[in-house]
Amino acid sequence: MQRAITEIIEAILKPLRFASKDSFARLSTLRGLEKLVTVICSNGLTKELSSVDSTKLTFVADLFAGFDSLNQELKKDVIIKALAVLEGAADARLTAAQAEPYCEPPRISTEEALAKLQKLKTPLQYVKGIGPKLAKRLEKKGMLTVEDLLYFLPFRYEDRTKLKTIKELLPGQTETTEVKVLVLGEVRYGRRRVFEMATSDSSGILKLKWFNFRAQYMKRYKAGQRLMVYGAVSVFGMQKEIIHPDIEVLDENVVFDAETQGGIVPVYSQVENFHQKTIRKLVRNAVDEFSHCAVGALPETTLKKHGLVELSEAIRQAHCAVKYHGSFDALKARRSIVFDDLFLLELSLATRRQNAKNEEGIRFLSSDSSLLSSKLEAKLRQLLSFKLTSAQERVLSEIKNDMTSPHPMNRLVQGDVGCGKTIVSLIAGLWAIESAYQCAIMAPTEILAEQHYLTTHGLASGLGIRAAFITGAMKKSEKNKALEDIRQGKADLIIGTHALFQKDVEFKRLGLVVIDEQHRFGVIQRAALRKKGAGTALPDMLIMTATP
């Protein structure tokens, strides 16, 4: 087995050493290195190898995925990592962490990117062909800026390069055809009113029907009009028909050429009573003028690795498919846009997590400045008629680690109703109280808040903990007394509803915030309560929910 892995590694090292020789002087002349390394690793993984050797080969194979499409600097980086793994690293994960990553230079400067993004915030009324009146109508669809219009993507496409005649339409298929209106009007089938249109071309007759229609249809369509019709073909009474078709009125006296005027045509969700032709024209004007301002977040290497296109190009392809009917890939364009969007979301979440680590929090310690002790917790456990489950113990251990760190905790505890989330939050609250801080528990309704109070008040009294209850429906005298106790620090455990984040609630030393059923509160509401912490340090936050 040892001999086998040695031969495999040497077979890979030989071309890699050749490529790296003389500061990678020969790298540009090498061809097929990706295929060679991948084949050797794949063949090696079929043999009996140790877990460490299998990890090495798997890591190297993954490194060379997409190698041939990389630029010279990234190729060097891949080869350096592979050599480090194969020439003696015991663990591929250590090598990956030790290898110096290659940072791809930005395609444009920060100033240029900001200038482009600012243009995308241009109100729609200033886009060619829109104006104030149309902008008001588009606003009802949620489109206010150029960026909104660029991301108003088609929900499907029509292939008009191969239009069929009525005779060629196949029942059960979704087809596109060009017809001329013969007659139209309201028809009754028993008590049911149906708007019906008889159309034709040189090969036959096609009926178009609407079971749900408006009086506007009578004014919109006229005999003699030429229509582009799209929909599912069916047969009724030996007659081909399309129920609720998508229709576009074609210009009179203009011969339609499928190759030059058709192609792949985008179809958008309806905007008031706009014709599809009007919507396409408005979007196309915005794309022509502003699509170059779309700044993608993905590095070039990531685009190549996943077979994506740059954001501005993806937007152009998604909207102006007619120009790409020879090489159009709707899925690729849409996937590129979605990938960029999700990448930015993940990047923002990672940034928020990193910023949270830099925030000043409370490091909960016992009164003698030692790590959290369990005096109150031990007393509480003696009062309980049951033992905590292993899951509760594990969650408490994780919470304790967070609370003893110098950064604010922001932890979610999810579990079914009755699984014991409340007792977990109470123990966490005891740790905060034992460190001379206050704990606030906020519930979305008065009933739930009262339930929390009744559950914890008895236990808290047995531990010598002073509890307070705050809701909006309390008598003024009772509420004022509770507020004063909270302000002076006479209340250690405060339970309430939305009233807790009101301006008149002032905590002396808030250290832990527990929020039950967090989806019932807004982000601003949760932040308002958290800002009531002691000094500049943010209090820890523990969120509980039964909703996965």
N, C-alpha and C positions, 0 to 999 in steps of 0.2 A: 504493500500500500504506500509505503514511504517513497519507494522508487517511482511509483506511478505519479504521485503528486509532484515530485522533483522534476520529472520529464515534462509535465504539463506546464509548470511555472517557467521552466527554461524556454519552452516553446513560445511563451508569451513575452518573456523578458528580452529575447533576442531582437525582435523588431522594435521594441520600445527603447532599448539601449541604442540601437542604430538611429532611431528618430531623435533621441535627445543628445546625441553626440555633437560636439563642437557647437554648443549653445543652440541646439535644434536647427542647425544649418540645413539639414536634409528633410526637414519635416514637410516642406511644401511640395517635395517631389514624391512623397509616399502616397500610394493609392490602395484602397481596399483594406486599410488597417482595422476599421470598425468590423467588417465582416470576418476578418481573420481572427481577431481576439474573441469575438462572439462565438464563433464555431469551436475554437479551442476550449473555451470555458464551458460551452454546452456539452461537448463530448466528455470533458473532465467530470462534470457533475453526474454523469451516468455511471461512474465508477464508485467503488466503495471508498469513501473518504471520511476523515474525521470531521466533526462539526466545525472546527476552526478552519480547516482547509476548504470546506464547502462554503463557509461564510466569505472567505477570501475571493473565491472564484465568482460567487454571486455578486459581490460588491464590485469587482472589476468589470463583469459583464454589464451591470447597471451603469457604471461609469462611461462605458463606450457606446451606450444607446444614443444614437443621433450624432456620433462623433464626426462623421464626414461632413455634416452641415455646419459645424462650428467654425468660428474664425480662428486665426493662428494662436492668439493669446489663450483662448479657452481650450484649444487642443493641447497646448503646453501644460495647462493646469491639470487636465485629465491625465496626461502621461506621468506627470510628477506624482500625483496621488496614487496611480497604479503601481509605479515603481516602488513607492514607499511601502505599499501593502505587500507586494510580492517579494521584496528584498529583506524581509525580516520583521515586519509588524505583526505582533501576535494577535491583534484584534483589529479588524477593519474599521470598527467604529472609532477607535482612538486615532487612527490615521486620518480619517475624514475630519475629525475635530482639529487635529494638529495642522493639517494642510492649510496653507494660506489661501483664502478664497479670492477669486478674481472678481473685481468690481467693474462691471461694464460702464463705460462713460456715458453720461446722458446724451440723448440725441439733440436736445435743444436746451438752451439756458433757462434758468428759473424765470428770468424777466420775460423772455419770449413766451414761455408757457402761460404765465399769468396774464399777459396781454391777450393771448388767444382765448383763454377761458373767460376773460372779461367780455369779449365779443359775443360769446355764447349766451350771455345774460341780456343781450339786446331784446327789448320788447318786440313782440310779433308785428305790431303796427308799422314798424320801420322796415319790414321785409318786403321786397318787391312783390307787388300784386296783392298785398293784404290790406293794409290801411286800418284805421281805427274801428270801422264798422265790423269788418270780418274778424278783427282781433277780438272784439267783444264776444262774437259767436264762438270762436275757437276757445275762449276762456271757459266756456261752459263745459268743454271737454277736458278741462284741466291743463290746457296749454297756454302758458303766459309768455315764455321766452323762446328764443331760437333753439336752445338746448332741448326744450320740451318737444318741439316739432321734429327735431332730428331723431329723437328717441321714440317718436310715434311710428313704430315699425309696422310693416304690412303683416296681416295675419295669414295671408296665403298669396299665391302667385298664379296667374293664368298664362298658359303657354299658347300664344296666338301665332306661333310660327307654322302650326299645322291645323288650320281651321277646317272643320268638317262641314259638309253640306247636310241638310236635314235628312236626306236619304241615308247618309253614312252614320248618323247618330245611333248609338247602341243603348238599348234600354238597360237600366241598372248601372250605367256609367255616368260619371260627371264630365260633361262635354262643354265645348265652346263653339258657337256658331254665329254667323252673321245673317240676319233676316230683315224682311221689310214688313211693316204693320199693314194688314189688310183691313180688319175691322176690330173694334174693341168696345167694351161696355159691361154693364152689370147684368149677370145672369142668375136666375134662381133655380136651385135644385131643391124642390120642396120648399121648406121654409128658410133654407140657407142661401144667403147672398154671396155670390162669387164674382170677383172682377176677372174677366176673361178677355184674352187677346189672341186673335188668329193672325199668325205670321207665315211668311212663305219665302222661299228662294226658288231657284230654277228647278230644284229636285223634289219639292214637296211642301207640305203644310205642317206647321208646328204650333200647338196651342200653349199659351202661357196663362197660368192661373194663380190668383191670390185669394185665399180664404179670409185673410185678415188684411184689409186695405183701407185707405183713406180716400176722401173725396178728391184730394189733390191729384191722385193718379189719373183722373179723368182729364185734368188740365195739362198734366205733364206729358202724356203720350197722345199722339195723333196718328191718324191713318196716313200712310205714306212715309213715315219715319223709318230710318235705317237704324237697327239696334245690334249691339254686340250682346249676346245672351250667354250666360253661364249658369249651369245647374245640373241637378240629377235628372236624367231622362227616364220617363216611365211611359206606360201605354195604358190608355183608357178608351174602351170602345173602338179598338183597332186604330186609334189615333195617337201619335206620339205627342207627349206634353211634358212641360217642366213646371213643377209647383214652386211658387215663390222663388223665381230665378233672380240672379244678380244681372242688372241691365245697365248698359252704358249707351246713351244716345250718340250716334255718329253724326259728323257734319254732313249736311246735304251736299250733293254734287261733288263729293270728294271720294275718289276710288280708294278703298282700303287695301293696302299692300301689307300682307302679314309679315313679310321679311323685314321691311323698313319701318313700318309704323307699329307693328305688333311686338314680336319678340316675347320676352318674359315680362309680363305686366304685373306690378304690385297691386294688391287689393287691400284697402284699409278699412278699419271699422268705421261705421257710419258717423258722420259729424252733421247733426241736424239734417237738413234736406239737401246737403251738398251732393252734387254728382261726383262719382269716382274720378272723372276726368278733371274736375275742379280741384279735388283734394290732391291728386297727383301733381298737378301744375304748381300748387302752392308749396308742396313739399319739395318738388324739384328745384324751385327757385331758391329755397332755403339751403338745400344741399349744394347747389352750384356756388352759392355765395359764401357759405359758412362751414361746410364740412371739413375744410382744411384746418379749421380752428379746433377740432376735436383732438385732444392730447391724450394719447394712450399711456397707460401706466406700466405696460408689460415690457420687459427688456427684449431686445431682438432675439437673443438665444432662446428665451421662453416661447416666443412666437414660432420660431422654427421647430423647436422640439415638439410642440403640440399641434403643428400644422395650422396655425392661425394667421390672420392678416392684421396689419396695423389698423388701429381704430378708425381713423378717418377714411381709409380705403374700405373697411368693412361697412361703414355707414353709407358710403356711396354705392356699394354693391347691393346693399339691402334695399335701398330706395330706387336706384336707377338700374334695375335688373335688365331693362330693355337694351342697354348698351353692352351687356355682357352675355347675350344669349348664346354665344359660342362657347363660353367657358364659365358660365354662372354656376355658383354653388351656394344656394340659399342657406343651407345648413351651416356651411363654413363661415359665412358672413355673420349670421345670427349668433353662432357659437363664439365667434371672436368678440362680439359686443358683450355677450353675457359673461364670458370668461374675464374680460377686463373689469366689468362691474363687480363681480364676485371677488376678484383679486383686490380691488380697492377696499371692499368691505372688510376682508380679512386683514388687510394692511392697517386699516383704521382701528380694528379691534386689537391687533397686536400693539399698536402705538398706545392705545388707552391702557392696555395691561402694563406696558412698560412705564407709562406715566404714573400709574397707580403705585408701582413699586418705589417711585421717587417721592411720593407724597409722605408728609409727616403724619404718623399715626400714634396710637397709644400703645406702649408696651406694658401690658398689665402685669404688675408685680404684687406680691403680698405686702402688707404694711411694713414688714422689716426689710423691704427691698430685695427679698429673695424671689426665686421663681414661684409661680402660682402654687399655693398650697391647696389643700382640699378639705379644710376644716368645715366650712359650711356645706360643701358637697357631701362630706362624710355623714354629717348630721341629717341631711336630706335623705340620703340613701337608707338610713335607719328608720326614717318615718314612712318610707314607701313600703307597700305590702307586696311588692314584686321586685324582681331583679331586672336590670337593664339587659337588653339583647346584645349580641355581639355586634350587630350593625350599629346600634346606638353608641356602644363603646368606641367603635372605630370612628364614627362621626365626631364624637366628643374629643377624641385624640387629635383629629385634624383641626378642629376648632381651637383647641388649646394651643397648637403650634402657631396658628394664625394670630391669636390674641397676644402671644408672648413675643411676636415679632415687632419691629419698630414701624411697620407700615400698616395702614388701615386694612382691616379684613373686609371682604365683600363676597360672602359665601352664600350659596343657595342650598337649602336642604329640601329635597323633594321626597315625599312618601305618601302612601294612601292615608285616608282618614282613619284615625285610631291607631296609627303605627307608633306613636310616641314622640312626635316632633316637639310637642309642648314641653315635655319634661327635659328634652335636650336643650331647648332654648332657656329654660329656667336655670339649669345648671350653669350654662354660659353666663347668664345674668348674675348668678352668685359669684362667679369668678370676678366679674367687673365690680360688683358691690364690695367684695372682699379686698379689692384694690383701691377702695375709697372713691369709686365712681358710681354714677347713677345708670340704671338700665331702663329703657323705654320699650314697651311692647305695643305696637299699633295694629289694630284689626280694622277691616273695612266696614263693619256694621256694629251697631250698638249691641245687638244680641251676641255676636261673636266676641266683642270686647268684654261684655259682662260674663260670658262663659269663661274667658281667660282669667278674669279677676276672681271668679268664684273658685276656679281650679287652683290658682296659685296663692290666693290670699290666705287660706288656711295653712298651707305649707310654710308660707313666708312668716306668718305670725309665730309658728312653732320654732322658727329659726331666729327670731328677733329682728326680722326684716320689716321695715316700714313701707307699706304699699299705699299708692294713691290711685284713684280712678277718675278719668276725665272724659266726658262726652259733651256734645253740644246741647243735650236736652236736660242737663243738670240745673238745679236751682242756683240762682246767682250767688247766694251766700255759701252754699256748699262748694261751688266752683271756685270762688275767691279764696276760700280756705285751702283748697287743694293746690291752687296756683301758688299761694304763699309758701306752702310746705315744699313745693318743688323748687321754688326760687331760693329758699334758704337751705336747701339740702336736707330737710327733715324727712323727705320721701326718698327711699332708695330705689324702689321698684314702681314705675309709673306705667299704668295700663290705660289705653284709651282708643279713640277713633281718630278721624281726620282732625279733630280739635287739637291734637298734640303738636301739629306744625303751624298753628295759628300764632300771630305775633305776640299775643298776651301770655303765651307759655314760655317761660324762661327757666332753663335748667341751670343749676349751680355747677354741676360737673358731669355732663352727659358723656358716658364712655361706650355704651353699647346700644344699638338700635335693632330691635327685632320687629320685622314686618311680616304679618301673616297674610297669605293669599295676595302676593305682591302684584299680580296682574290686575288687581282691582284699583291700584294706585298708579298715577302717572309718574313719569321720571322726575318732573319738576317737584311734585309733592314729596317724593322720597328724598330728593336733594335738599328741600327746605328743612326737613327734619334733621338731616345729617349736619346741616350748617349750624345747628344749635349746640354743637359740641363745645368742649372746654378749651378755650384758648385757640391757638392756631392748629392744633392737632385734630384731625378728623376722627370721629368715633368709629368703632367697628360696626359693620352692618351684617346682620344675619337675616336672610330672607327664607321664609317657609312657604311651601305650596304643596297642594295635593294634585295639581295639574301638571302632567309631564310636559 
